[in-house]
Amino acid sequence: MEEIDSLISDLTAFDVKKYYDMDFDDVVKIAEPIITKLNEIGRGHIDKIGSLLNKEETWSCYFAIKILRSLKDRRALPYLIDFLKRLREILDL
């Protein structure tokens, strides 16, 4: 349980100006080991990964979407659907 919390914390650490000022590919490259590890252990922690979808314009949200997509687990669908609904409201579609 501590490992997942640590990895989630590592992802949210990207949600600071330093990383928003960096090139997209560079940030993704730095985050790749964390993403890979969450892909390995994520099936049992979809709720924690899904909780990162609450802030649409953050790196951690982007990474969470990437991870949930790669897990291909139906339990991720409610998180992704809620995210898309909120995004639709934000974009006023």
ZIPEVEN-V373816 format. One line per field, one symbol per residue. ss: DSSP state (h for helix, s for strand, l for the rest). phi: phi as a letter, one per 30 degrees, with the letter a starting at -180 (. if undefined). burial: 1 if it has 9 or more other C-alpha atoms within 8 Angstrom, else 0. A space follows every 10 residues. Layout:
ss: ???
phi: ???
burial: ???
This chain:
ss: lhhhhhhhhh hhllllhhhh lllhhhhhhh hhhhhhhhhh hhhhhhhhhh hhhhllllhh hhhhhhhhhh hllhhhhhhh hhhhhhhhhh hll
phi: .ddddddddd dddddbeedd dddedddddd dedddddddd cdedbedddd ddddbecbdd dedddedddd dhceddeedd dddddddddd dhc
burial: 0001001101 1101100010 0000001000 1001101110 1110110011 0110010011 1111101100 1000010011 0010001100 000
